[in-house]
């Protein structure tokens, strides 16, 4: 798995988990403040899409994950 693929898997997991923890109807609801984490991840995805730079992807590349499939 490449760093860009793993970045998207991590982001998707963070979003789904923070929604599960932050939405009152969820069986594992803890606090509505978890929705701020959802917004944070979404803003980071928006920023990386506009600037073509992502800290998580750089960190994963530094850990040895390949940057691209080619």
PQR file with spaces between the fields and no chain letter, atoms N, CA, C, O and H, PARSE charges and radii, in Angstrom:
ATOM       1  N    UNK     1       0.859   -1.179    0.000 -0.4000 1.5000
ATOM       2  CA   UNK     1       0.000    0.000    0.000 -0.0000 2.0000
ATOM       3  C    UNK     1       0.902    1.237    0.000  0.5500 1.7000
ATOM       4  O    UNK     1       1.875    1.313    0.750 -0.5500 1.4000
ATOM       5  N    UNK     2       0.564    2.188   -0.841 -0.4000 1.5000
ATOM       6  CA   UNK     2       1.382    3.396   -0.940 -0.0000 2.0000
ATOM       7  C    UNK     2       0.977    4.409    0.137  0.5500 1.7000
ATOM       8  O    UNK     2      -0.068    4.270    0.772 -0.5500 1.4000
ATOM       9  H    UNK     2      -0.226    2.126   -1.450  0.4000 1.0000
ATOM      10  N    UNK     3       1.815    5.419    0.330 -0.4000 1.5000
ATOM      11  CA   UNK     3       1.549    6.420    1.369 -0.0000 2.0000
ATOM      12  C    UNK     3       0.272    7.199    1.089  0.5500 1.7000
ATOM      13  O    UNK     3      -0.456    7.534    2.024 -0.5500 1.4000
ATOM      14  H    UNK     3       2.664    5.532   -0.186  0.4000 1.0000
ATOM      15  N    UNK     4      -0.019    7.495   -0.173 -0.4000 1.5000
ATOM      16  CA   UNK     4      -1.245    8.254   -0.461 -0.0000 2.0000
ATOM      17  C    UNK     4      -2.482    7.412   -0.228  0.5500 1.7000
ATOM      18  O    UNK     4      -3.516    7.939    0.181 -0.5500 1.4000
ATOM      19  H    UNK     4       0.571    7.223   -0.933  0.4000 1.0000
ATOM      20  N    UNK     5      -2.398    6.099   -0.483 -0.4000 1.5000
ATOM      21  CA   UNK     5      -3.535    5.224   -0.212 -0.0000 2.0000
ATOM      22  C    UNK     5      -3.766    5.093    1.298  0.5500 1.7000
ATOM      23  O    UNK     5      -4.900    5.173    1.771 -0.5500 1.4000
ATOM      24  H    UNK     5      -1.557    5.671   -0.815  0.4000 1.0000
ATOM      25  N    UNK     6      -2.690    4.894    2.033 -0.4000 1.5000
ATOM      26  CA   UNK     6      -2.798    4.743    3.482 -0.0000 2.0000
ATOM      27  C    UNK     6      -3.281    6.039    4.134  0.5500 1.7000
ATOM      28  O    UNK     6      -4.014    5.992    5.122 -0.5500 1.4000
ATOM      29  H    UNK     6      -1.769    4.829    1.649  0.4000 1.0000
ATOM      30  N    UNK     7      -2.883    7.193    3.596 -0.4000 1.5000
ATOM      31  CA   UNK     7      -3.360    8.480    4.106 -0.0000 2.0000
ATOM      32  C    UNK     7      -4.872    8.560    3.992  0.5500 1.7000
ATOM      33  O    UNK     7      -5.534    9.015    4.925 -0.5500 1.4000
ATOM      34  H    UNK     7      -2.287    7.231    2.793  0.4000 1.0000
ATOM      35  N    UNK     8      -5.420    8.139    2.898 -0.4000 1.5000
ATOM      36  CA   UNK     8      -6.870    8.200    2.707 -0.0000 2.0000
ATOM      37  C    UNK     8      -7.601    7.183    3.578  0.5500 1.7000
ATOM      38  O    UNK     8      -8.706    7.453    4.048 -0.5500 1.4000
ATOM      39  H    UNK     8      -4.882    7.769    2.141  0.4000 1.0000
ATOM      40  N    UNK     9      -6.999    6.024    3.795 -0.4000 1.5000
ATOM      41  CA   UNK     9      -7.585    5.029    4.693 -0.0000 2.0000
ATOM      42  C    UNK     9      -7.622    5.570    6.124  0.5500 1.7000
ATOM      43  O    UNK     9      -8.630    5.429    6.816 -0.5500 1.4000
ATOM      44  H    UNK     9      -6.102    5.804    3.412  0.4000 1.0000
ATOM      45  N    UNK    10      -6.526    6.186    6.564 -0.4000 1.5000
ATOM      46  CA   UNK    10      -6.461    6.759    7.909 -0.0000 2.0000
ATOM      47  C    UNK    10      -7.474    7.894    8.053  0.5500 1.7000
ATOM      48  O    UNK    10      -8.189    7.958    9.053 -0.5500 1.4000
ATOM      49  H    UNK    10      -5.707    6.300    6.002  0.4000 1.0000
ATOM      50  N    UNK    11      -7.542    8.784    7.073 -0.4000 1.5000
ATOM      51  CA   UNK    11      -8.487    9.898    7.130 -0.0000 2.0000
ATOM      52  C    UNK    11      -9.925    9.396    7.183  0.5500 1.7000
ATOM      53  O    UNK    11     -10.718    9.890    7.984 -0.5500 1.4000
ATOM      54  H    UNK    11      -6.961    8.733    6.261  0.4000 1.0000
ATOM      55  N    UNK    12     -10.267    8.440    6.359 -0.4000 1.5000
ATOM      56  CA   UNK    12     -11.615    7.883    6.372 -0.0000 2.0000
ATOM      57  C    UNK    12     -11.953    7.216    7.695  0.5500 1.7000
ATOM      58  O    UNK    12     -13.066    7.358    8.201 -0.5500 1.4000
ATOM      59  H    UNK    12      -9.623    8.038    5.709  0.4000 1.0000
ATOM      60  N    UNK    13     -10.997    6.493    8.252 -0.4000 1.5000
ATOM      61  CA   UNK    13     -11.197    5.855    9.550 -0.0000 2.0000
ATOM      62  C    UNK    13     -11.409    6.890   10.645  0.5500 1.7000
ATOM      63  O    UNK    13     -12.304    6.743   11.477 -0.5500 1.4000
ATOM      64  H    UNK    13     -10.093    6.378    7.840  0.4000 1.0000
ATOM      65  N    UNK    14     -10.574    7.955   10.648 -0.4000 1.5000
ATOM      66  CA   UNK    14     -10.728    9.024   11.640 -0.0000 2.0000
ATOM      67  C    UNK    14     -12.093    9.687   11.532  0.5500 1.7000
ATOM      68  O    UNK    14     -12.731    9.959   12.549 -0.5500 1.4000
ATOM      69  H    UNK    14      -9.847    8.075    9.972  0.4000 1.0000
ATOM      70  N    UNK    15     -12.546    9.948   10.315 -0.4000 1.5000
ATOM      71  CA   UNK    15     -13.844   10.606   10.128 -0.0000 2.0000
ATOM      72  C    UNK    15     -14.977    9.723   10.635  0.5500 1.7000
ATOM      73  O    UNK    15     -15.836   10.190   11.382 -0.5500 1.4000
ATOM      74  H    UNK    15     -12.028    9.727    9.489  0.4000 1.0000
ATOM      75  N    UNK    16     -14.989    8.465   10.243 -0.4000 1.5000
ATOM      76  CA   UNK    16     -16.061    7.571   10.675 -0.0000 2.0000
ATOM      77  C    UNK    16     -16.052    7.365   12.187  0.5500 1.7000
ATOM      78  O    UNK    16     -17.112    7.347   12.813 -0.5500 1.4000
ATOM      79  H    UNK    16     -14.291    8.085    9.636  0.4000 1.0000
ATOM      80  N    UNK    17     -14.881    7.210   12.775 -0.4000 1.5000
ATOM      81  CA   UNK    17     -14.782    7.018   14.218 -0.0000 2.0000
ATOM      82  C    UNK    17     -15.223    8.269   14.981  0.5500 1.7000
ATOM      83  O    UNK    17     -15.959    8.173   15.963 -0.5500 1.4000
ATOM      84  H    UNK    17     -14.020    7.224   12.267  0.4000 1.0000
ATOM      85  N    UNK    18     -14.772    9.435   14.530 -0.4000 1.5000
ATOM      86  CA   UNK    18     -15.150   10.660   15.232 -0.0000 2.0000
ATOM      87  C    UNK    18     -16.642   10.957   15.073  0.5500 1.7000
ATOM      88  O    UNK    18     -17.251   11.516   15.986 -0.5500 1.4000
ATOM      89  H    UNK    18     -14.174    9.513   13.732  0.4000 1.0000
ATOM      90  N    UNK    19     -17.240   10.599   13.946 -0.4000 1.5000
ATOM      91  CA   UNK    19     -18.694   10.739   13.804 -0.0000 2.0000
ATOM      92  C    UNK    19     -19.419    9.794   14.756  0.5500 1.7000
ATOM      93  O    UNK    19     -20.405   10.176   15.386 -0.5500 1.4000
ATOM      94  H    UNK    19     -16.746   10.145   13.205  0.4000 1.0000
ATOM      95  N    UNK    20     -18.932    8.567   14.858 -0.4000 1.5000
ATOM      96  CA   UNK    20     -19.556    7.607   15.770 -0.0000 2.0000
ATOM      97  C    UNK    20     -19.468    8.076   17.219  0.5500 1.7000
ATOM      98  O    UNK    20     -20.382    7.831   18.007 -0.5500 1.4000
ATOM      99  H    UNK    20     -18.131    8.256   14.346  0.4000 1.0000
ATOM     100  N    UNK    21     -18.380    8.746   17.570 -0.4000 1.5000
ATOM     101  CA   UNK    21     -18.206    9.237   18.942 -0.0000 2.0000
ATOM     102  C    UNK    21     -18.906   10.566   19.191  0.5500 1.7000
ATOM     103  O    UNK    21     -19.146   10.929   20.343 -0.5500 1.4000
ATOM     104  H    UNK    21     -17.638    8.945   16.930  0.4000 1.0000
ATOM     105  N    UNK    22     -19.239   11.304   18.119 -0.4000 1.5000
ATOM     106  CA   UNK    22     -19.769   12.647   18.292 -0.0000 2.0000
ATOM     107  C    UNK    22     -21.229   12.853   17.975  0.5500 1.7000
ATOM     108  O    UNK    22     -21.788   13.897   18.313 -0.5500 1.4000
ATOM     109  H    UNK    22     -19.044   11.009   17.184  0.4000 1.0000
ATOM     110  N    UNK    23     -21.870   11.882   17.331 -0.4000 1.5000
ATOM     111  CA   UNK    23     -23.291   12.023   16.973 -0.0000 2.0000
ATOM     112  C    UNK    23     -24.136   11.406   18.088  0.5500 1.7000
ATOM     113  O    UNK    23     -23.960   10.232   18.414 -0.5500 1.4000
ATOM     114  H    UNK    23     -21.416   11.034   17.057  0.4000 1.0000
ATOM     115  N    UNK    24     -25.051   12.182   18.675 -0.4000 1.5000
ATOM     116  CA   UNK    24     -25.837   11.694   19.823 -0.0000 2.0000
ATOM     117  C    UNK    24     -26.605   10.396   19.578  0.5500 1.7000
ATOM     118  O    UNK    24     -26.830    9.651   20.531 -0.5500 1.4000
ATOM     119  H    UNK    24     -25.194   13.135   18.410  0.4000 1.0000
ATOM     120  N    UNK    25     -27.009   10.095   18.370 -0.4000 1.5000
ATOM     121  CA   UNK    25     -27.749    8.866   18.098 -0.0000 2.0000
ATOM     122  C    UNK    25     -26.888    7.617   18.034  0.5500 1.7000
ATOM     123  O    UNK    25     -27.413    6.507   17.948 -0.5500 1.4000
ATOM     124  H    UNK    25     -26.826   10.700   17.596  0.4000 1.0000
ATOM     125  N    UNK    26     -25.573    7.784   18.073 -0.4000 1.5000
ATOM     126  CA   UNK    26     -24.657    6.654   17.953 -0.0000 2.0000
ATOM     127  C    UNK    26     -24.621    5.833   19.244  0.5500 1.7000
ATOM     128  O    UNK    26     -24.703    6.398   20.334 -0.5500 1.4000
ATOM     129  H    UNK    26     -25.146    8.685   18.143  0.4000 1.0000
ATOM     130  N    UNK    27     -24.499    4.507   19.133 -0.4000 1.5000
ATOM     131  CA   UNK    27     -24.408    3.680   20.344 -0.0000 2.0000
ATOM     132  C    UNK    27     -23.114    3.887   21.127  0.5500 1.7000
ATOM     133  O    UNK    27     -23.044    3.518   22.299 -0.5500 1.4000
ATOM     134  H    UNK    27     -24.432    4.048   18.247  0.4000 1.0000
ATOM     135  N    UNK    28     -22.092    4.470   20.505 -0.4000 1.5000
ATOM     136  CA   UNK    28     -20.840    4.721   21.234 -0.0000 2.0000
ATOM     137  C    UNK    28     -20.589    6.223   21.428  0.5500 1.7000
ATOM     138  O    UNK    28     -19.444    6.654   21.566 -0.5500 1.4000
ATOM     139  H    UNK    28     -22.149    4.770   19.553  0.4000 1.0000
ATOM     140  N    UNK    29     -21.661    7.007   21.438 -0.4000 1.5000
ATOM     141  CA   UNK    29     -21.567    8.461   21.624 -0.0000 2.0000
ATOM     142  C    UNK    29     -20.845    8.788   22.928  0.5500 1.7000
ATOM     143  O    UNK    29     -21.143    8.213   23.975 -0.5500 1.4000
ATOM     144  H    UNK    29     -22.591    6.658   21.325  0.4000 1.0000
ATOM     145  N    UNK    30     -19.890    9.721   22.851 -0.4000 1.5000
ATOM     146  CA   UNK    30     -19.208   10.219   24.048 -0.0000 2.0000
ATOM     147  C    UNK    30     -19.470   11.700   24.266  0.5500 1.7000
ATOM     148  O    UNK    30     -19.864   12.115   25.356 -0.5500 1.4000
ATOM     149  H    UNK    30     -19.649   10.188   22.001  0.4000 1.0000
ATOM     150  N    UNK    31     -19.247   12.510   23.207 -0.4000 1.5000
ATOM     151  CA   UNK    31     -19.390   13.952   23.323 -0.0000 2.0000
ATOM     152  C    UNK    31     -19.504   14.560   21.928  0.5500 1.7000
ATOM     153  O    UNK    31     -18.903   14.076   20.968 -0.5500 1.4000
ATOM     154  H    UNK    31     -18.927   12.173   22.321  0.4000 1.0000
ATOM     155  N    UNK    32     -20.279   15.620   21.843 -0.4000 1.5000
ATOM     156  CA   UNK    32     -20.402   16.333   20.584 -0.0000 2.0000
ATOM     157  C    UNK    32     -19.110   17.005   20.149  0.5500 1.7000
ATOM     158  O    UNK    32     -18.967   17.384   18.987 -0.5500 1.4000
ATOM     159  H    UNK    32     -20.767   16.013   22.622  0.4000 1.0000
ATOM     160  N    UNK    33     -18.172   17.153   21.072 -0.4000 1.5000
ATOM     161  CA   UNK    33     -16.887   17.775   20.735 -0.0000 2.0000
ATOM     162  C    UNK    33     -16.067   16.945   19.748  0.5500 1.7000
ATOM     163  O    UNK    33     -15.156   17.469   19.108 -0.5500 1.4000
ATOM     164  H    UNK    33     -18.288   16.845   22.016  0.4000 1.0000
ATOM     165  N    UNK    34     -16.383   15.657   19.620 -0.4000 1.5000
ATOM     166  CA   UNK    34     -15.689   14.827   18.639 -0.0000 2.0000
ATOM     167  C    UNK    34     -15.934   15.310   17.219  0.5500 1.7000
ATOM     168  O    UNK    34     -15.148   15.006   16.322 -0.5500 1.4000
ATOM     169  H    UNK    34     -17.124   15.231   20.140  0.4000 1.0000
ATOM     170  N    UNK    35     -17.013   16.058   17.000 -0.4000 1.5000
ATOM     171  CA   UNK    35     -17.290   16.571   15.653 -0.0000 2.0000
ATOM     172  C    UNK    35     -16.255   17.609   15.235  0.5500 1.7000
ATOM     173  O    UNK    35     -16.055   17.828   14.040 -0.5500 1.4000
ATOM     174  H    UNK    35     -17.652   16.304   17.729  0.4000 1.0000
ATOM     175  N    UNK    36     -15.596   18.247   16.191 -0.4000 1.5000
ATOM     176  CA   UNK    36     -14.495   19.161   15.857 -0.0000 2.0000
ATOM     177  C    UNK    36     -13.343   18.396   15.209  0.5500 1.7000
ATOM     178  O    UNK    36     -12.681   18.916   14.311 -0.5500 1.4000
ATOM     179  H    UNK    36     -15.758   18.068   17.162  0.4000 1.0000
ATOM     180  N    UNK    37     -13.102   17.172   15.657 -0.4000 1.5000
ATOM     181  CA   UNK    37     -12.053   16.349   15.049 -0.0000 2.0000
ATOM     182  C    UNK    37     -12.435   15.988   13.612  0.5500 1.7000
ATOM     183  O    UNK    37     -11.581   15.966   12.726 -0.5500 1.4000
ATOM     184  H    UNK    37     -13.639   16.749   16.386  0.4000 1.0000
ATOM     185  N    UNK    38     -13.716   15.706   13.387 -0.4000 1.5000
ATOM     186  CA   UNK    38     -14.202   15.436   12.034 -0.0000 2.0000
ATOM     187  C    UNK    38     -13.925   16.638   11.133  0.5500 1.7000
ATOM     188  O    UNK    38     -13.441   16.482   10.012 -0.5500 1.4000
ATOM     189  H    UNK    38     -14.409   15.724   14.107  0.4000 1.0000
ATOM     190  N    UNK    39     -14.236   17.838   11.631 -0.4000 1.5000
ATOM     191  CA   UNK    39     -13.988   19.061   10.863 -0.0000 2.0000
ATOM     192  C    UNK    39     -12.500   19.254   10.604  0.5500 1.7000
ATOM     193  O    UNK    39     -12.118   19.673    9.511 -0.5500 1.4000
ATOM     194  H    UNK    39     -14.629   17.965   12.542  0.4000 1.0000
ATOM     195  N    UNK    40     -11.656   18.958   11.584 -0.4000 1.5000
ATOM     196  CA   UNK    40     -10.208   19.091   11.437 -0.0000 2.0000
ATOM     197  C    UNK    40      -9.683   18.192   10.322  0.5500 1.7000
ATOM     198  O    UNK    40      -8.888   18.631    9.491 -0.5500 1.4000
ATOM     199  H    UNK    40     -11.967   18.617   12.472  0.4000 1.0000
ATOM     200  N    UNK    41     -10.123   16.943   10.301 -0.4000 1.5000
ATOM     201  CA   UNK    41      -9.686   16.010    9.258 -0.0000 2.0000
ATOM     202  C    UNK    41     -10.185   16.483    7.891  0.5500 1.7000
ATOM     203  O    UNK    41      -9.443   16.442    6.910 -0.5500 1.4000
ATOM     204  H    UNK    41     -10.769   16.586   10.976  0.4000 1.0000
ATOM     205  N    UNK    42     -11.436   16.931    7.829 -0.4000 1.5000
ATOM     206  CA   UNK    42     -11.978   17.431    6.572 -0.0000 2.0000
ATOM     207  C    UNK    42     -11.222   18.636    6.051  0.5500 1.7000
ATOM     208  O    UNK    42     -10.954   18.734    4.853 -0.5500 1.4000
ATOM     209  H    UNK    42     -12.038   16.965    8.626  0.4000 1.0000
ATOM     210  N    UNK    43     -10.874   19.557    6.943 -0.4000 1.5000
ATOM     211  CA   UNK    43     -10.090   20.730    6.530 -0.0000 2.0000
ATOM     212  C    UNK    43      -8.708   20.337    6.040  0.5500 1.7000
ATOM     213  O    UNK    43      -8.196   20.922    5.086 -0.5500 1.4000
ATOM     214  H    UNK    43     -11.091   19.478    7.916  0.4000 1.0000
ATOM     215  N    UNK    44      -8.101   19.353    6.683 -0.4000 1.5000
ATOM     216  CA   UNK    44      -6.796   18.881    6.220 -0.0000 2.0000
ATOM     217  C    UNK    44      -6.888   18.229    4.847  0.5500 1.7000
ATOM     218  O    UNK    44      -5.985   18.393    4.025 -0.5500 1.4000
ATOM     219  H    UNK    44      -8.517   18.878    7.458  0.4000 1.0000
ATOM     220  N    UNK    45      -7.961   17.494    4.587 -0.4000 1.5000
ATOM     221  CA   UNK    45      -8.160   16.912    3.255 -0.0000 2.0000
ATOM     222  C    UNK    45      -8.343   18.001    2.206  0.5500 1.7000
ATOM     223  O    UNK    45      -7.793   17.911    1.109 -0.5500 1.4000
ATOM     224  H    UNK    45      -8.694   17.361    5.254  0.4000 1.0000
ATOM     225  N    UNK    46      -9.116   19.032    2.547 -0.4000 1.5000
ATOM     226  CA   UNK    46      -9.309   20.159    1.636 -0.0000 2.0000
ATOM     227  C    UNK    46      -7.988   20.866    1.358  0.5500 1.7000
ATOM     228  O    UNK    46      -7.663   21.154    0.206 -0.5500 1.4000
ATOM     229  H    UNK    46      -9.563   19.105    3.438  0.4000 1.0000
ATOM     230  N    UNK    47      -7.236   21.142    2.403 -0.4000 1.5000
ATOM     231  CA   UNK    47      -5.937   21.818    2.258 -0.0000 2.0000
ATOM     232  C    UNK    47      -4.986   20.994    1.392  0.5500 1.7000
ATOM     233  O    UNK    47      -4.310   21.544    0.523 -0.5500 1.4000
ATOM     234  H    UNK    47      -7.500   20.908    3.339  0.4000 1.0000
ATOM     235  N    UNK    48      -4.927   19.684    1.621 -0.4000 1.5000
ATOM     236  CA   UNK    48      -3.991   18.866    0.839 -0.0000 2.0000
ATOM     237  C    UNK    48      -4.421   18.775   -0.621  0.5500 1.7000
ATOM     238  O    UNK    48      -3.578   18.669   -1.511 -0.5500 1.4000
ATOM     239  H    UNK    48      -5.476   19.237    2.327  0.4000 1.0000
ATOM     240  N    UNK    49      -5.724   18.815   -0.871 -0.4000 1.5000
ATOM     241  CA   UNK    49      -6.207   18.806   -2.249 -0.0000 2.0000
ATOM     242  C    UNK    49      -5.870   20.089   -2.993  0.5500 1.7000
ATOM     243  O    UNK    49      -5.605   20.066   -4.195 -0.5500 1.4000
ATOM     244  H    UNK    49      -6.410   18.901   -0.148  0.4000 1.0000
ATOM     245  N    UNK    50      -5.879   21.205   -2.277 -0.4000 1.5000
ATOM     246  CA   UNK    50      -5.592   22.497   -2.916 -0.0000 2.0000
ATOM     247  C    UNK    50      -4.097   22.779   -3.056  0.5500 1.7000
ATOM     248  O    UNK    50      -3.670   23.405   -4.026 -0.5500 1.4000
ATOM     249  H    UNK    50      -6.093   21.223   -1.300  0.4000 1.0000
ATOM     250  N    UNK    51      -3.303   22.314   -2.087 -0.4000 1.5000
ATOM     251  CA   UNK    51      -1.879   22.657   -2.082 -0.0000 2.0000
ATOM     252  C    UNK    51      -0.974   21.521   -2.554  0.5500 1.7000
ATOM     253  O    UNK    51       0.218   21.727   -2.784 -0.5500 1.4000
ATOM     254  H    UNK    51      -3.650   21.805   -1.299  0.4000 1.0000
ATOM     255  N    UNK    52      -1.554   20.300   -2.699 -0.4000 1.5000
ATOM     256  CA   UNK    52      -0.766   19.117   -3.071 -0.0000 2.0000
ATOM     257  C    UNK    52       0.302   18.780   -2.029  0.5500 1.7000
ATOM     258  O    UNK    52       1.325   18.186   -2.368 -0.5500 1.4000
ATOM     259  H    UNK    52      -2.522   20.133   -2.512  0.4000 1.0000
ATOM     260  N    UNK    53       0.074   19.154   -0.765 -0.4000 1.5000
ATOM     261  CA   UNK    53       1.002   18.852    0.325 -0.0000 2.0000
ATOM     262  C    UNK    53       0.210   18.300    1.501  0.5500 1.7000
ATOM     263  O    UNK    53      -0.800   18.883    1.895 -0.5500 1.4000
ATOM     264  H    UNK    53      -0.758   19.636   -0.490  0.4000 1.0000
ATOM     265  N    UNK    54       0.659   17.177    2.066 -0.4000 1.5000
ATOM     266  CA   UNK    54      -0.035   16.539    3.175 -0.0000 2.0000
ATOM     267  C    UNK    54       0.994   16.029    4.176  0.5500 1.7000
ATOM     268  O    UNK    54       1.861   15.224    3.834 -0.5500 1.4000
ATOM     269  H    UNK    54       1.480   16.703    1.745  0.4000 1.0000
ATOM     270  N    UNK    55       0.891   16.501    5.411 -0.4000 1.5000
ATOM     271  CA   UNK    55       1.841   16.097    6.448 -0.0000 2.0000
ATOM     272  C    UNK    55       1.775   14.593    6.717  0.5500 1.7000
ATOM     273  O    UNK    55       2.813   13.946    6.857 -0.5500 1.4000
ATOM     274  H    UNK    55       0.187   17.154    5.689  0.4000 1.0000
ATOM     275  N    UNK    56       0.578   14.036    6.790 -0.4000 1.5000
ATOM     276  CA   UNK    56       0.441   12.593    7.044 -0.0000 2.0000
ATOM     277  C    UNK    56       1.137   11.777    5.964  0.5500 1.7000
ATOM     278  O    UNK    56       1.798   10.782    6.263 -0.5500 1.4000
ATOM     279  H    UNK    56      -0.265   14.561    6.676  0.4000 1.0000
ATOM     280  N    UNK    57       0.992   12.189    4.719 -0.4000 1.5000
ATOM     281  CA   UNK    57       1.640   11.474    3.621 -0.0000 2.0000
ATOM     282  C    UNK    57       3.161   11.566    3.731  0.5500 1.7000
ATOM     283  O    UNK    57       3.865   10.593    3.457 -0.5500 1.4000
ATOM     284  H    UNK    57       0.455   12.997    4.475  0.4000 1.0000
ATOM     285  N    UNK    58       3.656   12.709    4.122 -0.4000 1.5000
ATOM     286  CA   UNK    58       5.111   12.863    4.302 -0.0000 2.0000
ATOM     287  C    UNK    58       5.614   11.998    5.442  0.5500 1.7000
ATOM     288  O    UNK    58       6.686   11.399    5.346 -0.5500 1.4000
ATOM     289  H    UNK    58       3.085   13.499    4.345  0.4000 1.0000
ATOM     290  N    UNK    59       4.844   11.928    6.522 -0.4000 1.5000
ATOM     291  CA   UNK    59       5.247   11.098    7.657 -0.0000 2.0000
ATOM     292  C    UNK    59       5.271    9.624    7.257  0.5500 1.7000
ATOM     293  O    UNK    59       6.194    8.897    7.624 -0.5500 1.4000
ATOM     294  H    UNK    59       3.974   12.414    6.600  0.4000 1.0000
ATOM     295  N    UNK    60       4.272    9.185    6.515 -0.4000 1.5000
ATOM     296  CA   UNK    60       4.235    7.793    6.080 -0.0000 2.0000
ATOM     297  C    UNK    60       5.354    7.482    5.098  0.5500 1.7000
ATOM     298  O    UNK    60       5.921    6.390    5.127 -0.5500 1.4000
ATOM     299  H    UNK    60       3.522    9.776    6.217  0.4000 1.0000
ATOM     300  N    UNK    61       5.673    8.428    4.233 -0.4000 1.5000
ATOM     301  CA   UNK    61       6.804    8.241    3.313 -0.0000 2.0000
ATOM     302  C    UNK    61       8.100    8.109    4.105  0.5500 1.7000
ATOM     303  O    UNK    61       8.968    7.307    3.760 -0.5500 1.4000
ATOM     304  H    UNK    61       5.213    9.316    4.209  0.4000 1.0000
ATOM     305  N    UNK    62       8.224    8.899    5.163 -0.4000 1.5000
ATOM     306  CA   UNK    62       9.406    8.810    6.020 -0.0000 2.0000
ATOM     307  C    UNK    62       9.516    7.490    6.755  0.5500 1.7000
ATOM     308  O    UNK    62      10.612    7.067    7.123 -0.5500 1.4000
ATOM     309  H    UNK    62       7.519    9.550    5.442  0.4000 1.0000
ATOM     310  N    UNK    63       8.381    6.836    6.969 -0.4000 1.5000
ATOM     311  CA   UNK    63       8.370    5.537    7.631 -0.0000 2.0000
ATOM     312  C    UNK    63       8.643    4.389    6.653  0.5500 1.7000
ATOM     313  O    UNK    63       8.712    3.226    7.049 -0.5500 1.4000
ATOM     314  H    UNK    63       7.491    7.180    6.670  0.4000 1.0000
ATOM     315  N    UNK    64       8.796    4.732    5.377 -0.4000 1.5000
ATOM     316  CA   UNK    64       9.160    3.717    4.398 -0.0000 2.0000
ATOM     317  C    UNK    64       8.093    3.314    3.415  0.5500 1.7000
ATOM     318  O    UNK    64       8.341    2.462    2.561 -0.5500 1.4000
ATOM     319  H    UNK    64       8.739    5.678    5.055  0.4000 1.0000
ATOM     320  N    UNK    65       6.898    3.902    3.504 -0.4000 1.5000
ATOM     321  CA   UNK    65       5.869    3.609    2.527 -0.0000 2.0000
ATOM     322  C    UNK    65       6.188    4.324    1.233  0.5500 1.7000
ATOM     323  O    UNK    65       6.611    5.481    1.249 -0.5500 1.4000
ATOM     324  H    UNK    65       6.697    4.594    4.197  0.4000 1.0000
ATOM     325  N    UNK    66       5.991    3.650    0.111 -0.4000 1.5000
ATOM     326  CA   UNK    66       6.276    4.254   -1.183 -0.0000 2.0000
ATOM     327  C    UNK    66       5.297    5.386   -1.455  0.5500 1.7000
ATOM     328  O    UNK    66       4.124    5.302   -1.092 -0.5500 1.4000
ATOM     329  H    UNK    66       5.648    2.711    0.098  0.4000 1.0000
ATOM     330  N    UNK    67       5.782    6.450   -2.097 -0.4000 1.5000
ATOM     331  CA   UNK    67       4.941    7.625   -2.373 -0.0000 2.0000
ATOM     332  C    UNK    67       3.943    7.361   -3.492  0.5500 1.7000
ATOM     333  O    UNK    67       2.867    7.959   -3.496 -0.5500 1.4000
ATOM     334  H    UNK    67       6.735    6.518   -2.392  0.4000 1.0000
ATOM     335  N    UNK    68       4.261    6.497   -4.429 -0.4000 1.5000
ATOM     336  CA   UNK    68       3.328    6.215   -5.524 -0.0000 2.0000
ATOM     337  C    UNK    68       3.471    4.770   -5.958  0.5500 1.7000
ATOM     338  O    UNK    68       4.425    4.080   -5.598 -0.5500 1.4000
ATOM     339  H    UNK    68       5.135    6.012   -4.426  0.4000 1.0000
ATOM     340  N    UNK    69       2.496    4.329   -6.743 -0.4000 1.5000
ATOM     341  CA   UNK    69       2.497    2.939   -7.196 -0.0000 2.0000
ATOM     342  C    UNK    69       3.562    2.675   -8.260  0.5500 1.7000
ATOM     343  O    UNK    69       3.977    1.533   -8.459 -0.5500 1.4000
ATOM     344  H    UNK    69       1.721    4.889   -7.035  0.4000 1.0000
ATOM     345  N    UNK    70       4.000    3.730   -8.938 -0.4000 1.5000
ATOM     346  CA   UNK    70       4.948    3.562  -10.037 -0.0000 2.0000
ATOM     347  C    UNK    70       6.314    3.614   -9.633  0.5500 1.7000
ATOM     348  O    UNK    70       7.210    3.486  -10.467 -0.5500 1.4000
ATOM     349  H    UNK    70       3.663    4.658   -8.776  0.4000 1.0000
